[in-house]
């Protein structure tokens, strides 16, 4: 099996696991508080990556710690708001509405770096907004609380991506990931100690879901993503990674029992199309795949 095939499989595995995480997290929210879940997930994932990449920890500097703290705080807000949204909507809608960060990034980057979005970004934004209307707007033209919080989390996901791009030039990406995981986990842990009660669900089997999210949905998927993207052209990697929302809906229908209406299907298709257009610029239609050196 050549590296390109293995890389595709690695990214596919990552997207399938991420897609399943929406249903797993939705079920865990029935017995555990959000802050406790986030604290456990990211502290365990940070420890796991520290063991695997322990040699990189020697490169920690005050500057890298500051970068990790800032990206970790942004990551916390993104996950916290997304999880609040998940608690008040279905896993499938949460998965697709979260993906709007792909469309937000070019416009947020425009505000930061004065680099204007291109025509593909404009087309993607129009398609995405139309899709959001189909998915989220009620008959009275209002947005439900869960969908609203999920959409807000998209702005923090977009900001997180821009911060990663800004800091990864000075800090090793894996080290930056470890530091931000610890920062995110510590913020959640402090919040959990202050406001949460004893998580009774821990003793009723929820620890399995917590370990799955920490080890597989965070640690393993990161390794798959990093390795897969290093052996594939960006356009091909983006297409595979965008399947996360599709698998999120599939798992939501199969396990959670979410009902798909024609309106939801149209909205999902429009948001998915917007993600593909924004991430790839449709380059896969005009260029042959190049083998990375």
C-alpha positions, -999 to 999 in steps of 0.1 A, spaced: 0 0 0 16 33 -11 17 64 11 -10 83 -7 -35 55 -1 -24 51 35 -27 89 39 -63 89 26 -72 60 49 -56 79 79 -77 110 72 -108 89 66 -103 72 100 -99 106 116 -131 120 100 -151 88 109 -140 91 146 -147 128 147 -181 122 132 -189 96 159 -178 120 186 -210 142 182 -232 113 192 -209 100 219 -207 135 234 -244 141 231 -250 109 252 -223 118 277 -240 152 283 -269 134 299 -248 124 329 -218 147 331 -213 185 331 -197 202 301 -167 217 319 -158 183 335 -160 166 301 -137 192 285 -112 191 314 -109 153 313 -108 152 275 -80 177 269 -59 170 300 -58 133 291 -51 140 255 -23 164 265 -7 138 287 -11 112 259 7 134 233 33 144 259 42 107 263 43 101 225 63 133 217 82 137 250 113 149 232 95 180 219 88 192 255 125 203 258 118 231 233 92 248 256 99 285 260 80 314 276 70 325 241 56 290 232 38 289 266 21 322 258 12 310 223 -2 277 237 -22 296 264 -38 319 239 -47 292 214 -58 270 242 -82 297 255 -96 301 220 -99 263 217 -118 262 250 -143 288 239 -149 270 206 -155 236 223 -175 250 252 -199 269 230 -201 240 205 -209 216 234 -236 239 248 -251 240 213 -249 202 211 -268 199 244 -297 219 227 -298 205 192 -292 172 173 -257 158 167 -262 160 129 -271 197 129 -243 204 154 -218 187 131 -228 207 100 -233 241 116 -198 237 132 -183 234 98 -192 270 89 -158 280 104 -143 270 70 -163 298 54 -156 323 82 -118 320 82 -111 339 49 -133 369 61 -118 369 96 -83 367 80 -93 397 58 -100 418 90 -66 407 105 -43 407 75 -61 428 48 -61 399 24 -94 401 5 -115 369 1 -116 356 -35 -146 347 -56 -147 312 -42 -150 325 -7 -179 347 -17 -197 319 -35 -191 296 -5 -204 322 19 -236 326 0 -241 288 -3 -234 284 35 -258 312 46 -285 297 25 -278 263 39 -279 276 75 -313 291 67 -326 257 56 -311 240 87 -318 265 115 -345 290 107 -379 281 122 -413 289 107 -412 322 126 -377 330 112 -359 326 145 -328 305 153 -330 279 181 -307 282 210 -286 251 202 -281 262 166 -273 298 177 -245 287 201 -231 263 175 -228 291 150 -211 314 175 -186 286 182 -177 287 145 -162 321 149 -139 308 177 -130 278 155 -120 303 128 -101 325 152 -83 293 165 -72 284 130 -58 319 124 -39 318 157 -24 284 148 -13 298 115 2 328 132 21 309 159 31 277 142 59 295 124 77 301 157 66 270 176 67 234 166 31 224 156 30 193 178 44 212 208 19 240 202 -9 214 201 2 198 234 4 232 251 -30 243 239 -45 210 250 -32 216 285 -43 252 285 -78 243 274 -80 214 299 -68 236 328 -93 264 320 -121 238 319 -108 222 351 -108 255 370 -143 262 358 -155 227 367 -141 230 403 -159 263 408 -193 255 394 -198 218 388 -211 192 413 -197 157 417 -202 140 383 -225 111 393 -223 98 357 -187 88 362 -198 59 382 -225 47 358 -202 39 329 -196 74 314 -158 70 318 -158 48 286 -172 77 266 -147 101 282 -117 79 274 -130 74 238 -132 112 233 -98 119 250 -78 90 234 -94 85 200 -114 117 192 -85 139 203 -51 121 204 -54 95 177 -72 117 152 -46 144 156 -18 119 147 -39 106 117 -45 142 105 -9 153 108 5 122 91 -22 121 64 -19 158 55 18 155 51 14 130 23 -15 145 3 -21 177 -16 -41 203 4 -72 201 -18 -75 163 -14 -69 165 23 -95 192 27 -121 171 9 -115 141 31 -115 162 63 -148 179 53 -165 145 55 -165 149 93 -199 166 91 -213 139 68 -203 111 91 -217 132 120 -251 131 103 -248 94 95 -240 84 131 -268 108 143 -293 90 121 -281 55 129 -275 58 166 -293 89 179 -323 84 157 -323 119 141 -349 123 114 -339 139 81 -364 161 64 -361 173 28 -354 208 42 -325 195 64 -310 175 35 -310 206 13 -294 227 40 -268 200 47 -259 198 10 -255 235 7 -232 238 37 -212 208 25 -208 223 -9 -198 256 7 -171 238 27 -157 221 -4 -156 253 -24 -140 273 3 -114 247 12 -104 235 -23 -113 264 -47 -126 235 -69 -89 228 -78 -96 191 -79 -117 197 -111 -90 213 -131 -56 200 -118 -42 165 -117 -30 153 -83 6 161 -76 27 137 -56 42 155 -26 80 155 -25 
